[in-house]
């Protein structure tokens, strides 16, 4: 009798659950990309901007790089496949751009235009880049 009662209870529970379930929206993990955008010709200042940017990212965000939440890409806009960056980010010179993505969709971006004026002050340069990256990783700008 107890077994029949348990079976009926289980059957009642199963029948009261909908056979269809609403799909659960799985949000793709967000990612922040730091671009150093340059042309084919690169002066000493240009290579220094790339080096300091890379140092700021690697020294300040090793865990985020390892987790895949942060990425740094060096892009030559004179290559045909990369020319769109000029229009996408309204570029007029070599630049550092921080962009946030949700899956394949870019949510926002920021051109770190002060990198040129901070080039002579390494600690200030790295702090400027790190603050922008941190803000994007935390979802604010």
Number of C-alpha atoms within 10 A of each C-alpha: 6 7 8 9 10 11 12 12 12 12 11 11 10 11 10 9 9 8 8 6 7 7 6 6 6 6 8 10 10 18 21 27 22 24 21 22 23 20 15 10 8 11 9 7 13 19 13 15 22 19 13 18 25 20 15 22 22 18 12 18 19 13 12 16 17 11 11 14 17 23 18 17 13 13 18 18 18 16 11 8 10 12 14 13 16 15 9 9 15 10 17 8 13 22 21 25 22 21 21 22 17 14 12 9 9 14 12 13 18 16 17 14 14 13 21 16 9 16 17 12 10 15 12 13 20 22 15 17 24 20 14 19 27 16 11 21 20 10 11 9 13
